[in-house]
Amino acid sequence: MKKDLGILLVFVVLCLVLALLNPRFLCATNLQNTARLVGMFGIFSIGIGFVIITGGIDLSSGSLFSLLGVLLCLGLVDWQLPWPLVVAAVLGLGGLLGWFHGLVVTRLGIQPFIVTLCGLLWYRGMANFLADDSTKGFGNCQGFETLAAFATGNVLGVPVPFVLLCVIGAGAWVVLHRSVYGRYLLAVGKNEEAARFSGVNTKRIITSAYVISGLLGAVSAVFFAFYANAVQPSSHGSFYELFGIAAAVLGGCSLRGGEGSVVGVLIGAALLQVLKNLVNLLGIRSSLDFAVMGTVIFLGVVIDEILKRHRHQRGLRKVQEADSP
């Protein structure tokens, strides 16, 4: 809770400073576009947060957006399949690839970093191959106007991705903080061996986290594709996984596992988009976006290490006070 309040305070202060520096920040168009980006990035950041809570990592999200975006274009435009079938296939493939990551991590004992790094390369390569190194677009969206209107539309002026983020975020909060599964997830991340001896099926729990990450990544992939209205396989979604990881770390997810907050991840995702908006509105070169991401991840890890040492020292003092006569 303290971490959530701290990141929320930083977010509010940053918004106030940006509004003072450039009043255009508060204009309806900018707020609506920022909310749309927060929704798209926030949805898959929740999935990455679940993976990080288990002590894992997912580096493949950006390439997954490229592969699923290409398949979405091929299915809707080139193959002219019914859009519900194409969307269901994209979501199913996202979950299946997440299951594959979890299976390799838990059954073969390969480090998540290596598994998802290979995924990053595989999916980007497959996207280029399927698209024949060319850009795939939706054109005038003939035959799937309903899907396009939903993906790019608003509900009472609020972008659909942001509305969906609120719904998914509420569900993820209940799952993580108010369910047995959530307690198991945190326990596995804190100490996998102890959780296994306590009767928790740790392999299933870890695998499920990667499945959730894949599913939520597929949801974001649909919105990202329609947001750009085209998919360039070599660059689409490039480095987006850094935004998800940074949002999770900012939101209190420890890279060691065992700690995390859905509310924190959502605020972290919003904070990153406001930072990106600040770079644009103040006329700073957009290439600094990645420098900002690196700084955020670095500071998050440093702060996590400082807090861990502080808690450890405080625990030792309590033990010494209890043992003293």
Residue pairs with C-beta under 8 A, 6 or more apart in sequence:
3 251
3 252
3 261
3 264
4 251
4 252
4 261
4 263
4 264
4 267
7 250
7 251
7 252
7 264
7 267
7 268
7 271
8 267
10 271
11 267
11 270
11 271
11 274
14 271
14 274
14 275
14 278
15 25
15 274
18 25
18 274
18 277
18 278
18 281
19 25
19 26
21 278
21 281
21 282
22 281
22 282
24 30
24 281
25 31
25 277
25 281
30 277
30 281
32 154
32 157
32 158
32 159
34 273
34 274
34 277
35 158
35 159
35 162
36 159
36 161
36 162
36 227
37 273
37 276
38 161
38 162
38 165
38 269
38 270
38 273
39 159
39 160
39 161
39 162
39 163
39 164
39 165
39 223
40 161
40 220
40 223
40 224
40 227
41 220
41 240
41 243
41 244
41 247
41 269
41 272
41 273
42 165
42 169
42 247
42 265
42 266
42 269
42 270
43 161
43 164
43 165
43 168
43 216
43 219
43 220
43 223
44 61
44 213
44 216
44 217
44 219
44 220
44 240
44 244
45 243
45 244
45 247
45 248
45 265
45 266
45 268
45 269
46 168
46 169
46 172
46 216
46 262
46 265
46 266
47 58
47 98
47 212
47 213
47 214
47 215
47 216
47 217
47 244
48 58
48 61
48 213
48 241
48 244
48 245
48 247
48 248
49 244
49 247
49 248
49 251
49 253
49 260
49 262
49 265
50 172
50 176
50 185
50 209
50 212
50 213
50 260
51 57
51 58
51 112
51 209
51 210
51 212
51 213
52 245
52 248
52 249
52 253
52 254
52 255
52 257
52 260
53 176
53 185
53 186
53 189
53 209
53 253
53 257
53 258
53 259
53 260
54 185
54 188
54 189
54 205
54 206
54 209
54 257
55 188
55 189
55 192
55 256
55 257
55 258
56 105
56 112
56 206
56 209
56 210
56 257
57 112
57 113
57 116
57 245
57 255
58 101
58 112
58 116
58 210
58 213
58 241
58 244
58 245
59 113
59 116
59 117
59 119
59 120
59 241
60 97
60 101
60 116
60 117
60 119
60 120
60 122
60 123
60 241
61 213
61 217
61 237
61 240
61 241
61 244
62 120
62 237
62 238
62 239
62 240
62 241
62 242
63 119
63 120
63 121
63 122
63 123
63 124
63 127
63 237
64 94
64 97
64 119
64 123
64 214
64 217
64 218
64 221
64 237
65 217
65 220
65 221
65 224
65 225
65 236
65 237
65 240
66 123
66 124
66 127
66 231
66 233
66 234
66 236
66 237
66 238
67 123
67 124
67 126
67 127
67 130
67 233
68 90
68 93
68 94
68 217
68 218
68 221
68 222
68 225
69 127
69 136
69 221
69 224
69 225
69 231
69 233
69 236
69 237
70 127
70 130
70 131
70 136
70 231
70 233
71 86
71 89
71 90
71 93
71 130
72 86
72 87
72 90
72 221
72 222
72 225
72 231
73 131
73 136
73 137
73 138
73 225
73 230
73 231
74 130
74 131
74 136
75 81
75 85
75 86
75 89
75 90
76 83
76 86
76 138
76 143
76 144
76 147
77 136
77 137
77 138
77 139
80 143
83 143
83 144
83 146
83 147
86 144
87 147
87 222
90 218
90 221
90 222
91 215
91 218
91 219
93 218
94 214
94 215
94 217
94 218
94 219
94 221
95 211
95 214
95 215
95 218
96 214
97 119
97 123
97 214
98 210
98 211
98 212
98 213
98 214
98 215
98 217
99 207
99 210
99 211
99 214
101 112
101 115
101 116
101 119
101 210
101 213
101 214
102 206
102 207
102 208
102 209
102 210
102 211
103 207
104 110
104 115
105 111
105 112
105 115
105 206
105 207
105 210
106 202
106 203
106 206
106 207
107 203
120 241
124 233
124 234
127 231
127 233
127 236
128 233
128 234
130 233
131 231
131 233
133 233
133 234
135 230
135 231
135 232
135 233
136 230
136 231
136 233
137 229
137 230
137 231
138 144
138 148
138 225
138 226
138 229
138 230
141 147
141 148
147 226
148 226
150 160
151 160
151 161
151 222
151 223
151 225
151 226
151 227
152 160
152 226
152 227
153 159
153 160
154 160
155 163
160 223
161 223
164 219
165 266
168 216
168 219
169 262
169 263
169 266
172 262
173 262
173 263
175 181
175 182
176 182
176 185
176 186
176 260
176 261
176 262
177 261
177 262
181 205
181 208
184 195
184 200
184 205
185 205
185 209
186 258
186 259
186 260
187 194
187 195
187 198
187 200
187 258
188 195
188 200
188 202
188 205
188 206
188 257
189 254
189 256
189 257
189 258
189 259
189 260
190 257
190 258
190 259
191 258
192 202
192 206
195 202
195 205
196 202
221 237
224 236
224 237
224 240
225 231
225 236
228 236
239 290
239 293
242 290
242 293
242 294
242 297
243 269
243 272
243 293
244 269
245 297
246 268
246 272
246 293
246 296
246 297
246 300
247 265
247 268
247 269
247 271
247 272
248 260
248 265
248 268
249 255
249 268
249 296
249 297
249 300
249 301
249 304
250 264
250 267
250 268
250 271
250 272
250 296
250 300
251 260
251 261
251 262
251 263
251 264
251 265
251 266
251 267
251 268
251 269
252 259
252 260
252 261
252 264
252 265
253 259
253 260
253 261
253 264
253 265
254 260
254 304
254 308
255 301
255 304
256 304
256 308
272 292
272 293
272 296
275 292
275 296
276 289
276 292
278 284
279 285
279 286
279 288
279 289
279 292
280 286
